[in-house]
């Protein structure tokens, strides 16, 4: 599953889909890179996080170059956007 997240121009606040909150919880860690970031539960075992990232990377590598998959948009549920 993939979600499209948008930041309003006036605020740096993003809506986290309820499915993500249900899976990861409400205390999260974000590690940014130059073109991506990883979001994981606070206190998560980093080996497990890395295993999960390997699966995500494999999925991304199987997609055709330049392919933008159908992401679930937060337009309807994001009251700030």
N, CA, C and O atoms as a MOPAC input file, in Angstrom:
PM7 MOZYME 1SCF
protein

 N      0.84400 1    -1.16800 1     0.00000 1
 C      0.00000 1     0.00000 1     0.00000 1
 C      0.89500 1     1.23900 1     0.00000 1
 O      1.98300 1     1.23500 1     0.57600 1
 N      0.43600 1     2.25800 1    -0.63100 1
 C      1.17500 1     3.51200 1    -0.72000 1
 C      0.20400 1     4.66000 1    -0.49300 1
 O     -0.93500 1     4.61000 1    -0.95700 1
 N      0.64000 1     5.68700 1     0.21400 1
 C     -0.19500 1     6.84500 1     0.49900 1
 C      0.43800 1     8.09100 1    -0.09300 1
 O      1.66000 1     8.24200 1    -0.09100 1
 N     -0.39600 1     8.97300 1    -0.59600 1
 C      0.06600 1    10.27600 1    -1.05800 1
 C     -0.17100 1    11.26600 1     0.07300 1
 O     -1.31100 1    11.48300 1     0.48300 1
 N      0.89300 1    11.86200 1     0.57400 1
 C      0.79600 1    12.82700 1     1.66700 1
 C      1.15700 1    14.20500 1     1.13900 1
 O      2.10300 1    14.35500 1     0.36500 1
 N      0.40300 1    15.20500 1     1.56100 1
 C      0.65700 1    16.57500 1     1.10600 1
 C      0.79700 1    17.49400 1     2.30900 1
 O      0.05000 1    17.39100 1     3.28200 1
 N      1.76100 1    18.38500 1     2.22300 1
 C      1.95600 1    19.40200 1     3.26000 1
 C      1.28800 1    20.69600 1     2.81000 1
 O      1.54400 1    21.17600 1     1.70600 1
 N      0.43800 1    21.25800 1     3.65400 1
 C     -0.15000 1    22.55800 1     3.30600 1
 C      0.94200 1    23.61700 1     3.18700 1
 O      1.97500 1    23.52500 1     3.85000 1
 N      0.71900 1    24.60800 1     2.35500 1
 C      1.72000 1    25.64800 1     2.12200 1
 C      2.00500 1    26.47300 1     3.37400 1
 O      3.10900 1    26.99500 1     3.52700 1
 N      1.04100 1    26.59600 1     4.25800 1
 C      1.21500 1    27.46500 1     5.42500 1
 C      1.69800 1    26.73200 1     6.67200 1
 O      2.10300 1    27.37500 1     7.64100 1
 N      1.66300 1    25.39800 1     6.66800 1
 C      2.05500 1    24.63700 1     7.84600 1
 C      2.85400 1    23.41300 1     7.43400 1
 O      2.61800 1    22.84000 1     6.37000 1
 N      3.78600 1    23.01700 1     8.26400 1
 C      4.53200 1    21.77700 1     8.02500 1
 C      3.91600 1    20.64800 1     8.83700 1
 O      4.58100 1    20.01400 1     9.65600 1
 N      2.63700 1    20.41300 1     8.59400 1
 C      1.89800 1    19.36800 1     9.29200 1
 C      1.35600 1    18.40500 1     8.24200 1
 O      0.77500 1    18.82500 1     7.24200 1
 N      1.54800 1    17.11800 1     8.47800 1
 C      1.04700 1    16.12100 1     7.54000 1
 C      0.12200 1    15.16300 1     8.27800 1
 O      0.38000 1    14.79400 1     9.42400 1
 N     -0.94700 1    14.76700 1     7.61800 1
 C     -1.89300 1    13.79800 1     8.13800 1
 C     -1.29600 1    12.41400 1     7.95100 1
 O     -0.87600 1    12.06400 1     6.84900 1
 N     -1.25300 1    11.62000 1     9.02100 1
 C     -0.77900 1    10.24200 1     8.94500 1
 C     -2.01100 1     9.34900 1     8.85000 1
 O     -2.85700 1     9.38000 1     9.74300 1
 N     -2.13000 1     8.55900 1     7.79600 1
 C     -3.30400 1     7.70400 1     7.62600 1
 C     -3.52300 1     6.78600 1     8.83000 1
 O     -2.56800 1     6.30700 1     9.44100 1
 N     -4.78800 1     6.55200 1     9.15900 1
 C     -5.12800 1     5.74000 1    10.33000 1
 C     -4.54700 1     4.32900 1    10.24300 1
 O     -4.22900 1     3.72900 1    11.27000 1
 N     -4.40600 1     3.79500 1     9.03000 1
 C     -3.80900 1     2.46600 1     8.86800 1
 C     -2.35900 1     2.44500 1     9.33400 1
 O     -1.89800 1     1.45800 1     9.90700 1
 N     -1.64000 1     3.54300 1     9.08600 1
 C     -0.23900 1     3.65000 1     9.49500 1
 C     -0.15900 1     3.80100 1    11.01000 1
 O      0.67200 1     3.16200 1    11.65500 1
 N     -1.01600 1     4.63900 1    11.57500 1
 C     -1.02900 1     4.83500 1    13.02400 1
 C     -1.38200 1     3.51700 1    13.72200 1
 O     -0.78800 1     3.18400 1    14.74800 1
 N     -2.33500 1     2.77500 1    13.18000 1
 C     -2.71700 1     1.49300 1    13.77200 1
 C     -1.54700 1     0.51100 1    13.75600 1
 O     -1.39700 1    -0.29600 1    14.67400 1
 N     -0.73500 1     0.58000 1    12.73000 1
 C      0.39200 1    -0.33800 1    12.59300 1
 C      1.61000 1     0.10700 1    13.38700 1
 O      2.25600 1    -0.71100 1    14.04300 1
 N      1.93000 1     1.39600 1    13.33400 1
 C      3.17100 1     1.89900 1    13.93200 1
 C      2.99700 1     2.54500 1    15.30300 1
 O      3.95600 1     2.64300 1    16.06800 1
 N      1.79700 1     2.97800 1    15.61100 1
 C      1.56800 1     3.65300 1    16.88000 1
 C      1.65100 1     5.16200 1    16.74400 1
 O      1.76000 1     5.69600 1    15.64100 1
 N      1.59900 1     5.84500 1    17.88700 1
 C      1.56500 1     7.31200 1    17.89200 1
 C      2.90700 1     7.95500 1    18.20100 1
 O      3.05600 1     9.16500 1    18.03400 1
 N      3.88900 1     7.17500 1    18.64800 1
 C      5.24100 1     7.70100 1    18.87600 1
 C      6.13200 1     7.13800 1    17.78400 1
 O      6.42800 1     5.94300 1    17.76200 1
 N      6.55500 1     8.00500 1    16.88200 1
 C      7.27800 1     7.57400 1    15.68900 1
 C      8.64400 1     8.23900 1    15.60200 1
 O      8.88200 1     9.29400 1    16.18900 1
 N      9.52200 1     7.60400 1    14.86600 1
 C     10.84700 1     8.15000 1    14.54700 1
 C     10.89800 1     8.33200 1    13.03400 1
 O     10.38800 1     7.49300 1    12.29100 1
 N     11.50300 1     9.41100 1    12.57800 1
 C     11.66600 1     9.69500 1    11.15500 1
 C     13.14800 1     9.91600 1    10.88700 1
 O     13.78400 1    10.76300 1    11.51400 1
 N     13.69000 1     9.14600 1     9.94900 1
 C     15.09300 1     9.31300 1     9.54600 1
 C     15.08600 1     9.72700 1     8.07900 1
 O     14.78600 1     8.91000 1     7.20800 1
 N     15.41600 1    11.00300 1     7.79400 1
 C     15.38300 1    11.47500 1     6.41300 1
 C     16.68100 1    11.19100 1     5.67000 1
 O     17.76200 1    11.16800 1     6.25700 1
 N     16.55000 1    10.97600 1     4.37400 1
 C     17.67400 1    10.88700 1     3.45800 1
 C     17.51900 1    12.00000 1     2.43400 1
 O     16.66200 1    12.87000 1     2.59000 1
 N     18.33700 1    11.98300 1     1.39400 1
 C     18.26700 1    13.05200 1     0.39900 1
 C     17.02000 1    12.94700 1    -0.49200 1
 O     16.52500 1    13.96800 1    -0.96800 1
 N     16.50700 1    11.73400 1    -0.72500 1
 C     15.35600 1    11.55100 1    -1.60700 1
 C     14.22300 1    10.74800 1    -0.97400 1
 O     13.18000 1    10.55300 1    -1.59800 1
 N     14.41500 1    10.28600 1     0.25000 1
 C     13.38900 1     9.48300 1     0.91000 1
 C     13.57300 1     9.57100 1     2.41500 1
 O     14.50200 1    10.21200 1     2.90600 1
 N     12.68200 1     8.92200 1     3.13200 1
 C     12.76900 1     8.87600 1     4.58200 1
 C     12.16500 1     7.58000 1     5.06800 1
 O     11.37100 1     6.94900 1     4.37000 1
 N     12.54200 1     7.18900 1     6.26300 1
 C     11.94100 1     6.00700 1     6.87800 1
 C     11.23100 1     6.45500 1     8.15300 1
 O     11.76700 1     7.24000 1     8.93400 1
 N     10.03000 1     5.94700 1     8.34600 1
 C      9.20600 1     6.23400 1     9.50800 1
 C      8.97200 1     4.91500 1    10.21900 1
 O      8.49100 1     3.95800 1     9.61100 1
 N      9.30800 1     4.85400 1    11.50900 1
 C      9.12200 1     3.60400 1    12.24500 1
 C      8.73600 1     3.89100 1    13.68400 1
 O      8.88800 1     5.01300 1    14.16500 1
 N      8.23900 1     2.87900 1    14.36400 1
 C      7.78900 1     3.01400 1    15.74400 1
 C      8.94900 1     3.31700 1    16.67400 1
 O     10.03000 1     2.74300 1    16.54200 1
 N      8.72200 1     4.21300 1    17.60300 1
 C      9.73100 1     4.48300 1    18.62200 1
 C      9.96600 1     3.19800 1    19.41400 1
 O      9.01200 1     2.54600 1    19.83800 1
 N     11.20600 1     2.84300 1    19.61100 1
 C     11.54300 1     1.64000 1    20.35200 1
 C     11.55200 1     0.37100 1    19.51300 1
 O     11.78500 1    -0.71600 1    20.04300 1
 N     11.30000 1     0.49200 1    18.20700 1
 C     11.30300 1    -0.68500 1    17.33400 1
 C     12.70800 1    -1.27000 1    17.24100 1
 O     13.69800 1    -0.54200 1    17.31500 1
 N     12.78600 1    -2.57200 1    17.08000 1
 C     14.06400 1    -3.24000 1    16.86700 1
 C     14.58500 1    -2.82700 1    15.48400 1
 O     13.91400 1    -3.05200 1    14.47700 1
 N     15.75700 1    -2.23500 1    15.43600 1
 C     16.27400 1    -1.71000 1    14.16600 1
 C     16.56400 1    -2.80900 1    13.15900 1
 O     16.50600 1    -2.55800 1    11.95500 1
 N     16.87000 1    -4.00400 1    13.60200 1
 C     17.05100 1    -5.11800 1    12.65300 1
 C     15.74100 1    -5.42900 1    11.94300 1
 O     15.72100 1    -5.68900 1    10.74000 1
 N     14.65600 1    -5.39900 1    12.69200 1
 C     13.33800 1    -5.63800 1    12.10000 1
 C     12.97500 1    -4.50600 1    11.14600 1
 O     12.40800 1    -4.75200 1    10.08100 1
 N     13.29500 1    -3.27200 1    11.51500 1
 C     13.04800 1    -2.12300 1    10.63700 1
 C     13.81300 1    -2.31300 1     9.32600 1
 O     13.25900 1    -2.10100 1     8.24700 1
 N     15.08300 1    -2.71100 1     9.41900 1
 C     15.89700 1    -2.92300 1     8.21600 1
 C     15.33800 1    -4.04800 1     7.35000 1
 O     15.34800 1    -3.94000 1     6.12400 1
 N     14.85800 1    -5.11300 1     7.95900 1
 C     14.24300 1    -6.21000 1     7.19100 1
 C     13.01100 1    -5.70600 1     6.44600 1
 O     12.79900 1    -6.04800 1     5.28200 1
 N     12.21100 1    -4.89900 1     7.11300 1
 C     11.02800 1    -4.32900 1     6.47900 1
 C     11.41400 1    -3.42100 1     5.31900 1
 O     10.76900 1    -3.43400 1     4.27100 1
 N     12.47600 1    -2.62700 1     5.51100 1
 C     12.94800 1    -1.75000 1     4.43800 1
 C     13.44100 1    -2.54000 1     3.23000 1
 O     13.24000 1    -2.11900 1     2.09000 1
 N     14.08100 1    -3.67300 1     3.46800 1
 C     14.54100 1    -4.50700 1     2.34200 1
 C     13.36600 1    -4.97100 1     1.49100 1
 O     13.46800 1    -5.02400 1     0.26500 1
 N     12.25700 1    -5.30600 1     2.13200 1
 C     11.05300 1    -5.72800 1     1.39400 1
 C     10.50900 1    -4.55200 1     0.59000 1
 O     10.13200 1    -4.71600 1    -0.57000 1
 N     10.46700 1    -3.37600 1     1.19400 1
 C      9.98300 1    -2.18600 1     0.48800 1
 C     10.88700 1    -1.87500 1    -0.70000 1
 O     10.39600 1    -1.54600 1    -1.78000 1
 N     12.19500 1    -1.97600 1    -0.51500 1
 C     13.14800 1    -1.72000 1    -1.60000 1
 C     12.93900 1    -2.71800 1    -2.73300 1
 O     12.95400 1    -2.33200 1    -3.90200 1
 N     12.74700 1    -3.98800 1    -2.41000 1
 C     12.49300 1    -4.98800 1    -3.45100 1
 C     11.24000 1    -4.63400 1    -4.23600 1
 O     11.22400 1    -4.74700 1    -5.46200 1
 N     10.19000 1    -4.20600 1    -3.54300 1
 C      8.95900 1    -3.80600 1    -4.21300 1
 C      9.20800 1    -2.62300 1    -5.15000 1
 O      8.73200 1    -2.61800 1    -6.28500 1
 N      9.94200 1    -1.63500 1    -4.68200 1
 C     10.24100 1    -0.46600 1    -5.51700 1
 C     11.08100 1    -0.83500 1    -6.73600 1
 O     10.87100 1    -0.29100 1    -7.82100 1
 N     12.02500 1    -1.75000 1    -6.56700 1
 C     12.88000 1    -2.16000 1    -7.68200 1
 C     12.11300 1    -2.93800 1    -8.74800 1
 O     12.52600 1    -2.97300 1    -9.90700 1
 N     11.00600 1    -3.55900 1    -8.36700 1
 C     10.19900 1    -4.31200 1    -9.33300 1
 C      9.30200 1    -3.41100 1   -10.17600 1
 O      8.76500 1    -3.85200 1   -11.19200 1
 N      9.13800 1    -2.18800 1    -9.77900 1
 C      8.29500 1    -1.25200 1   -10.52900 1
 C      9.05700 1    -0.74100 1   -11.74900 1
 O     10.27400 1    -0.56900 1   -11.70100 1
 N      8.33200 1    -0.50100 1   -12.84200 1
 C      8.99500 1     0.08700 1   -14.01300 1
 C      9.56600 1     1.46300 1   -13.67300 1
 O      9.01900 1     2.17800 1   -12.83300 1
 N     10.65600 1     1.82600 1   -14.32200 1
 C     11.30100 1     3.12700 1   -14.07800 1
 C     10.30300 1     4.25300 1   -14.32400 1
 O      9.57800 1     4.24300 1   -15.31800 1
 N     10.27100 1     5.21100 1   -13.42200 1
 C      9.38000 1     6.35600 1   -13.57000 1
 C      7.93000 1     6.06500 1   -13.25700 1
 O      7.08400 1     6.94300 1   -13.42400 1
 N      7.61200 1     4.85800 1   -12.80800 1
 C      6.22700 1     4.49000 1   -12.52600 1
 C      5.75200 1     5.13200 1   -11.23400 1
 O      6.38100 1     4.98400 1   -10.18700 1
 N      4.64800 1     5.83700 1   -11.31700 1
 C      4.00300 1     6.37900 1   -10.13300 1
 C      2.77500 1     5.52000 1    -9.88200 1
 O      1.78800 1     5.60000 1   -10.61300 1
 N      2.84500 1     4.69600 1    -8.83900 1
 C      1.71700 1     3.80800 1    -8.54900 1
 C      0.53200 1     4.60900 1    -8.03900 1
 O      0.65400 1     5.78600 1    -7.70100 1
 N     -0.59900 1     3.95700 1    -7.99300 1
 C     -1.80900 1     4.57500 1    -7.48200 1
 C     -1.70800 1     4.70100 1    -5.97000 1
 O     -1.85900 1     3.71300 1    -5.25200 1
 N     -1.45700 1     5.89100 1    -5.49200 1
 C     -1.34800 1     6.13100 1    -4.05900 1
 C     -2.71300 1     6.50600 1    -3.50800 1
 O     -3.53800 1     7.09200 1    -4.20900 1
 N     -2.94200 1     6.16800 1    -2.26100 1
 C     -4.15900 1     6.57500 1    -1.58200 1
 C     -3.97700 1     8.02500 1    -1.18100 1
 O     -3.06300 1     8.35300 1    -0.42300 1
 N     -4.84200 1     8.89700 1    -1.68500 1
 C     -4.71000 1    10.32600 1    -1.42600 1
 C     -5.33800 1    10.69500 1    -0.09000 1
 O     -6.28300 1    10.04900 1     0.36200 1
 N     -4.81200 1    11.72800 1     0.53100 1
 C     -5.37800 1    12.19500 1     1.79000 1
 C     -6.21700 1    13.45200 1     1.60000 1
 O     -6.49300 1    14.15400 1     2.57300 1
 N     -6.62100 1    13.74600 1     0.39600 1
 C     -7.37000 1    14.97600 1     0.11000 1
 C     -8.67400 1    15.05200 1     0.89100 1
 O     -8.97700 1    16.08300 1     1.49000 1
 N     -9.45200 1    13.96500 1     0.89100 1
 C    -10.75700 1    13.99200 1     1.53300 1
 C    -10.65100 1    13.99100 1     3.04400 1
 O    -11.48600 1    14.59200 1     3.72000 1
 N     -9.63700 1    13.32600 1     3.59100 1
 C     -9.56100 1    13.14700 1     5.02700 1
 C     -8.66500 1    14.17200 1     5.71200 1
 O     -8.63600 1    14.22700 1     6.94100 1
 N     -7.94100 1    14.97700 1     4.95900 1
 C     -7.04000 1    15.93300 1     5.55600 1
 C     -7.73500 1    17.29000 1     5.65600 1
 O     -7.90500 1    17.97100 1     4.64500 1
 N     -8.13500 1    17.68700 1     6.85700 1
 C     -8.87100 1    18.94400 1     6.97800 1
 C     -7.99900 1    20.18100 1     6.76800 1
 O     -8.52600 1    21.28200 1     6.60800 1
 N     -6.66700 1    20.01800 1     6.76400 1
 C     -5.78100 1    21.16900 1     6.63400 1
 C     -5.49500 1    21.49200 1     5.17700 1
 O     -5.28300 1    22.65600 1     4.83800 1
 N     -5.48600 1    20.47600 1     4.29800 1
 C     -5.08700 1    20.65900 1     2.90200 1
 C     -6.12500 1    21.41300 1     2.10900 1
 O     -5.93900 1    21.64800 1     0.91500 1

